[in-house]
């Protein structure tokens, strides 16, 4: 299970909830591993996950894109949060096997999983991409407690127009937040914004790279 070399490659991991899949993007001189889970509505092909997997290895951070068992099995609907947490815990030993400090992360539902489980698994920090602070149009259904509960260094990267929670809606806490202006929940931006896809990726990767530089 331990990755070798610097070429991306994939492993499968058996967990209590089924078979998970990890695609490794190793760094040549690694100091950290960033493990990223996907959301409930998509997989590891998401633009932000792929952008980080492409950019971070050059900065000494290996990336592991994790596909939960339900996604590997071809199911269209994600299971309950407790099941997602169980699957993530089950594959964590494979993520820790290379012997590097691991930063737990993910987008949307994957960010929630990382926040809920990171402290118990011994993660060094948490990266929350498009954290779903509340269901669209339901700000009273806040999930801020999940975000604030880990007690670990945390970076939230949030689209400026994310219907699951705009940056200004996030409560004060011991975490950092970086905004992708005009971005929606998937960091897509309208043409009228003047933002390009390349600019969105630059904001995302620069924000995460700079934050990870301070994680030891």
PyMOL commands that set and color helices and strands:
alter all, ss='L'
color gray80, all
select helices_A, chain A and resi 47-59+69-72+81-96+109-121+144-149+167-169+191-193+197-212
alter helices_A, ss='H'
color red, helices_A
select strands_A, chain A and resi 9-15+18-25+32-37+61-67+101-107+125-129+153-159+176-180
alter strands_A, ss='S'
color yellow, strands_A
deselect
rebuild
show_as cartoon
